[in-house]
Amino acid sequence: METLFVLAATEAGTLRDVVGRVKEIPRVVEVQPVTGPFDLLVRVEAPAMREALDVVVDRIRRTPGIRSTETLISVGGGIMRSARIPGAAR
């Protein structure tokens, strides 16, 4: 499985609409609004790199309200886990 992270900047006032559109794109597995020079962090997973890049170029970058993107390609070896917060409901 190939993983890409896309940092996206949105046009002013479009963040909610963009999140709604992007989360419906096949192969998008996570969308997080963030602070800083970008407005969204989008995680894309696909069986092949070409398919993952096609999602970015053909779908995410063409989403109305997205002004610019930067794509980061995972090189593997990372971990994903949920943080366990003492006293939080499970």
Backbone as a chain_set.jsonl record, in Angstrom:
{"seq": "METLFVLAATEAGTLRDVVGRVKEIPRVVEVQPVTGPFDLLVRVEAPAMREALDVVVDRIRRTPGIRSTETLISVGGGIMRSARIPGAAR", "coords": {"N": [[0.846, -1.179, 0.0], [0.584, 2.179, -0.857], [1.29, 5.385, 0.5], [0.379, 8.758, 0.647], [0.75, 12.099, 1.763], [-1.055, 15.025, 1.695], [-0.72, 18.432, 1.782], [-2.867, 21.08, 1.911], [-3.864, 24.296, 0.843], [-6.582, 26.456, 1.242], [-9.112, 28.501, -0.35], [-10.201, 31.554, 1.151], [-12.809, 31.193, 3.482], [-13.81, 28.79, 2.51], [-13.244, 26.393, 3.748], [-14.888, 24.449, 5.2], [-16.601, 23.486, 3.158], [-14.695, 22.452, 1.373], [-13.517, 20.409, 2.924], [-15.739, 18.693, 3.12], [-16.045, 17.942, 0.422], [-13.534, 16.763, -0.217], [-13.347, 14.592, 1.552], [-15.019, 12.748, 0.414], [-13.73, 11.701, -1.744], [-12.576, 8.845, -3.401], [-10.059, 6.721, -2.034], [-9.043, 8.639, -0.333], [-8.289, 8.663, 2.971], [-8.148, 10.052, 5.296], [-8.846, 13.281, 6.562], [-7.798, 16.246, 7.853], [-8.332, 19.346, 9.31], [-5.888, 21.869, 9.768], [-3.51, 24.057, 11.446], [-1.392, 26.817, 10.454], [0.657, 27.413, 7.491], [-0.79, 25.899, 5.717], [-4.123, 24.595, 5.263], [-5.336, 22.118, 5.387], [-4.644, 18.662, 6.064], [-4.3, 15.846, 4.233], [-4.664, 12.402, 3.941], [-3.795, 9.92, 1.691], [-4.315, 6.683, 0.468], [-3.323, 4.009, -1.573], [-3.11, 1.09, -3.712], [-1.041, 1.296, -5.567], [1.572, 3.578, -6.5], [1.133, 5.234, -8.749], [-1.68, 5.316, -8.899], [-2.262, 6.585, -6.463], [-1.038, 9.086, -6.879], [-2.567, 9.955, -9.047], [-5.006, 10.423, -7.767], [-4.341, 12.687, -6.298], [-3.581, 14.575, -8.327], [-5.715, 14.501, -10.223], [-8.064, 14.656, -8.719], [-7.964, 15.794, -5.96], [-6.439, 18.226, -6.282], [-8.049, 19.492, -8.114], [-10.312, 20.138, -6.77], [-12.9, 22.356, -6.032], [-12.171, 25.386, -4.361], [-9.717, 24.691, -3.331], [-6.606, 26.119, -3.184], [-3.812, 25.704, -3.349], [-1.4, 22.992, -3.26], [0.796, 20.715, -1.537], [2.6, 17.812, -1.882], [3.51, 15.001, -0.042], [5.394, 12.117, -0.065], [5.181, 9.082, 1.496], [7.859, 7.184, 2.726], [7.841, 4.839, 4.003], [8.184, 2.662, 6.919], [7.12, 3.975, 9.076], [4.95, 4.478, 11.983], [1.603, 3.96, 13.193], [-0.612, 4.783, 15.671], [-3.117, 5.026, 18.2], [-3.263, 7.515, 20.652], [-3.248, 6.886, 24.106], [-5.02, 8.291, 26.557], [-4.754, 8.969, 29.898], [-7.519, 8.354, 31.99], [-9.395, 9.008, 30.063], [-12.427, 8.247, 28.283], [-13.021, 5.0, 26.931]], "CA": [[0.0, 0.0, 0.0], [1.327, 3.439, -0.944], [0.665, 6.455, 1.278], [0.767, 10.138, 0.372], [0.145, 13.132, 2.591], [-1.229, 16.235, 0.909], [-0.983, 19.666, 2.499], [-3.66, 21.897, 0.993], [-4.31, 25.629, 1.232], [-7.906, 26.71, 0.667], [-9.56, 29.889, -0.49], [-10.851, 32.046, 2.368], [-14.231, 30.914, 3.649], [-14.241, 27.558, 1.832], [-12.695, 25.213, 4.418], [-15.909, 23.422, 5.473], [-17.029, 22.892, 1.884], [-13.584, 21.669, 0.837], [-13.433, 19.179, 3.725], [-16.847, 17.839, 2.689], [-15.773, 17.404, -0.92], [-12.34, 15.923, -0.228], [-13.561, 13.334, 2.279], [-15.791, 11.843, -0.446], [-12.882, 11.212, -2.839], [-12.044, 7.503, -3.158], [-8.649, 6.581, -1.639], [-8.762, 9.56, 0.764], [-8.621, 7.932, 4.196], [-8.156, 10.974, 6.431], [-8.811, 14.714, 6.268], [-7.68, 16.979, 9.106], [-8.01, 20.772, 9.27], [-4.686, 22.155, 10.548], [-3.077, 25.455, 11.493], [-0.125, 27.074, 9.771], [0.532, 27.913, 6.12], [-1.776, 25.077, 5.009], [-5.394, 24.473, 5.975], [-5.746, 20.716, 5.474], [-3.756, 17.536, 5.868], [-5.094, 14.774, 3.622], [-3.908, 11.157, 3.75], [-4.276, 9.118, 0.562], [-3.719, 5.351, 0.39], [-3.678, 3.285, -2.798], [-2.221, -0.055, -3.91], [0.09, 1.654, -6.428], [1.907, 4.999, -6.45], [0.477, 5.947, -9.85], [-3.071, 5.545, -8.514], [-2.267, 7.596, -5.403], [-0.737, 10.382, -7.508], [-3.736, 10.339, -9.844], [-5.99, 10.996, -6.837], [-3.895, 14.047, -5.987], [-3.595, 15.443, -9.506], [-7.009, 14.539, -10.917], [-9.221, 14.87, -7.844], [-7.768, 16.745, -4.863], [-6.012, 19.539, -6.78], [-9.139, 20.085, -8.898], [-11.448, 20.391, -5.888], [-13.182, 23.785, -5.879], [-11.803, 25.949, -3.068], [-8.314, 24.425, -3.036], [-5.754, 27.116, -3.823], [-2.507, 25.107, -3.653], [-1.113, 21.763, -2.519], [2.137, 20.167, -1.493], [2.439, 16.381, -1.684], [4.606, 14.313, 0.636], [5.297, 10.678, -0.305], [5.722, 8.287, 2.593], [8.887, 6.235, 2.306], [7.661, 3.631, 4.805], [8.877, 2.548, 8.189], [6.452, 4.737, 10.124], [3.974, 3.782, 12.82], [0.344, 4.657, 13.475], [-1.326, 4.261, 16.828], [-3.912, 6.005, 18.908], [-2.741, 7.868, 21.969], [-4.105, 6.532, 25.24], [-4.994, 9.39, 27.512], [-5.238, 8.486, 31.197], [-8.807, 8.877, 32.435], [-10.315, 9.243, 28.935], [-13.34, 7.14, 27.998], [-12.548, 4.108, 25.876]], "C": [[0.891, 1.241, 0.0], [0.558, 4.531, -0.197], [1.264, 7.794, 0.879], [0.085, 11.035, 1.392], [0.1, 14.399, 1.743], [-1.531, 17.382, 1.859], [-1.71, 20.579, 1.518], [-4.012, 23.238, 1.625], [-5.633, 25.885, 0.52], [-8.161, 28.202, 0.512], [-10.289, 30.292, 0.789], [-12.342, 31.713, 2.37], [-14.716, 29.613, 3.035], [-13.877, 26.278, 2.581], [-13.738, 24.117, 4.642], [-16.36, 22.727, 4.194], [-15.935, 21.998, 1.303], [-13.444, 20.357, 1.605], [-14.523, 18.2, 3.288], [-16.609, 17.197, 1.341], [-14.618, 16.395, -0.898], [-12.591, 14.595, 0.476], [-14.373, 12.321, 1.477], [-14.963, 11.256, -1.593], [-12.377, 9.81, -2.501], [-10.527, 7.545, -2.939], [-8.217, 7.624, -0.621], [-9.223, 8.87, 2.039], [-8.632, 8.828, 5.429], [-8.078, 12.404, 5.916], [-8.82, 15.441, 7.607], [-7.446, 18.46, 8.839], [-6.825, 21.033, 10.208], [-4.407, 23.652, 10.564], [-1.75, 25.593, 10.762], [-0.359, 27.539, 8.351], [-0.439, 27.096, 5.269], [-3.004, 24.924, 5.887], [-5.824, 23.036, 6.207], [-4.559, 19.782, 5.344], [-4.627, 16.389, 5.392], [-4.198, 13.559, 3.451], [-4.594, 10.337, 2.666], [-3.558, 7.775, 0.608], [-4.232, 4.653, -0.853], [-2.698, 2.128, -2.978], [-0.979, 0.265, -4.736], [0.31, 3.163, -6.381], [1.204, 5.789, -7.543], [-0.978, 6.273, -9.498], [-3.175, 6.622, -7.431], [-2.001, 8.987, -5.98], [-1.888, 10.872, -8.381], [-4.82, 10.959, -8.969], [-5.624, 12.445, -6.526], [-4.098, 14.973, -7.178], [-4.994, 15.606, -10.092], [-8.187, 14.876, -10.017], [-8.975, 15.958, -6.793], [-7.415, 18.129, -5.389], [-7.085, 20.242, -7.595], [-10.383, 20.384, -8.059], [-11.674, 21.896, -5.765], [-12.859, 24.26, -4.459], [-10.365, 25.657, -2.669], [-7.45, 25.362, -3.872], [-4.406, 26.546, -4.225], [-2.332, 23.844, -2.814], [0.389, 21.503, -2.506], [1.985, 18.697, -1.123], [3.704, 15.78, -1.09], [4.398, 12.814, 0.445], [5.95, 9.951, 0.858], [6.733, 7.287, 2.046], [8.858, 4.965, 3.16], [8.419, 3.686, 6.116], [8.242, 3.315, 9.328], [5.549, 3.869, 10.976], [2.712, 4.617, 12.908], [-0.271, 3.984, 14.682], [-2.11, 5.39, 17.453], [-3.264, 6.275, 20.26], [-3.74, 7.436, 23.03], [-3.932, 7.614, 26.286], [-5.55, 8.877, 28.827], [-6.553, 9.152, 31.581], [-9.802, 9.143, 31.324], [-11.196, 8.015, 28.739], [-12.805, 6.302, 26.866], [-13.687, 3.612, 25.049]], "O": [[1.842, 1.328, 0.776], [-0.67, 4.591, -0.257], [2.481, 7.95, 0.785], [-1.03, 10.754, 1.83], [1.102, 14.793, 1.146], [-2.476, 17.318, 2.645], [-1.22, 20.824, 0.415], [-4.406, 23.307, 2.789], [-5.785, 25.57, -0.661], [-7.52, 29.039, 1.148], [-10.923, 29.457, 1.434], [-13.041, 31.929, 1.38], [-15.918, 29.349, 3.035], [-14.17, 25.184, 2.099], [-13.488, 22.96, 4.302], [-16.484, 21.503, 4.164], [-16.22, 20.911, 0.799], [-13.269, 19.302, 0.996], [-14.256, 17.011, 3.108], [-16.938, 16.028, 1.141], [-14.711, 15.316, -1.483], [-12.088, 13.564, 0.029], [-14.405, 11.143, 1.834], [-15.452, 10.403, -2.334], [-11.809, 9.603, -1.429], [-9.815, 8.314, -3.585], [-7.115, 7.516, -0.082], [-10.398, 8.532, 2.181], [-9.08, 8.406, 6.496], [-7.351, 12.703, 4.969], [-9.743, 15.272, 8.404], [-6.454, 18.81, 8.199], [-6.766, 20.483, 11.308], [-4.992, 24.415, 9.795], [-1.072, 24.602, 10.488], [-1.448, 28.011, 8.025], [-0.866, 27.556, 4.21], [-2.937, 25.1, 7.104], [-6.596, 22.761, 7.126], [-3.602, 20.058, 4.622], [-5.582, 16.003, 6.067], [-3.107, 13.658, 2.889], [-5.8, 10.094, 2.712], [-2.339, 7.725, 0.767], [-5.425, 4.695, -1.155], [-1.583, 2.173, -2.458], [0.033, -0.425, -4.616], [-0.64, 3.933, -6.24], [0.728, 6.897, -7.296], [-1.451, 7.377, -9.767], [-4.067, 7.469, -7.475], [-2.666, 9.954, -5.608], [-2.152, 12.073, -8.446], [-5.481, 11.912, -9.381], [-6.489, 13.32, -6.495], [-4.715, 16.03, -7.052], [-5.409, 16.717, -10.42], [-9.217, 15.341, -10.507], [-9.71, 16.944, -6.747], [-8.032, 19.114, -4.982], [-7.039, 21.462, -7.753], [-11.397, 20.836, -8.592], [-10.748, 22.634, -5.431], [-13.231, 23.613, -3.48], [-9.837, 26.303, -1.764], [-7.549, 25.396, -5.099], [-3.898, 26.851, -5.303], [-3.011, 23.645, -1.807], [1.139, 22.002, -3.345], [1.309, 18.373, -0.147], [4.813, 16.019, -1.567], [3.328, 12.297, 0.765], [7.121, 10.173, 1.168], [6.491, 6.629, 1.034], [9.745, 4.118, 3.052], [9.182, 4.613, 6.386], [8.768, 3.311, 10.441], [5.4, 2.674, 10.724], [2.745, 5.833, 12.721], [-0.433, 2.764, 14.713], [-1.801, 6.565, 17.255], [-2.778, 5.359, 20.922], [-4.947, 7.608, 22.86], [-2.845, 7.821, 26.824], [-6.684, 8.403, 28.88], [-6.683, 10.374, 31.505], [-10.953, 9.474, 31.606], [-10.774, 6.887, 28.993], [-12.198, 6.83, 25.934], [-13.48, 2.846, 24.109]]}, "num_chains": 1, "name": "protein.A"}
